[in-house]
Amino acid sequence: MGQPKINIAIDGYSSCGKGTLAKALATALNYVFIDSGAMYRAVTLFLMRHGVDLDDLPQVEQALSHVQVAFEMDDSGVSFVTLNDENVENEIRSIAVASKVSEVAKIQAVRDKLVYLQQQMGAKKGVVMDGRDIGTVVFPDAELKIFMTASVEVRAQRRFAELVAKGDVVTFEEISENLKHRDSVDSSRENSPLTMTADYRVLDNSDMDRDAQFALAMAWADEAIAANSQF
Ligand code: DC
């Protein structure tokens, strides 16, 4: 019998590198990586394309009944998110979507639909999912919960460097303000705010490189898998 699989929840602030760590863990453990933020972004794209008024709940609910969000894999094994069978991986990363997604993620009807899908994806274990409410709402029983954080300065600097490398014309102040705004909306919303419970392991990577961060998280994962195999 192989090792039992666990679910790993990675929550935390925007631009902390949650996706990078989640992907690395999933690859090392041969688990499935799921970017839950991509699902909120795909729903946002759908609502924007159809000009749905976010304050009109019946209209939002009606629109949601036409939304199918899933993940598929390309020939080289890289996963991408689909919206009604269309690959929207690039479009959901646009500034237009990024500036609306926090508002959409506040809507309980949106959360109910996506949480249900996410729970189905993790029902058989072997999933590493990153987001804001994964260890609190989606998988409250996840065997390993990691809360990632880093100072706003460090996060803004990393994001700034990334965007400049892509050729985007942005200022450091703009990035820093946008991060602070998203942190505040994600943490203060009424429905499933970003929050941490006592069963999370905190990973502050302000002064840590990717290798050190991966080594620490992998040690926690090994520990959680070993603890789980005793039963
Ligand atoms: O991780 P990200 O930046 O792609 O997330 C996009 C937005 O979706 C962000 O504003 C927070 C929200 N989100 C959420 O509310 N719950 C999740 N599980 C994942 C993302």
Residues whose N, C-alpha, C, O or C-beta is under 5 A from the ligand:
A	BS01	DC	S36 G37 A38 Y40 V101 S102 A105 D130 G131 R132 D133
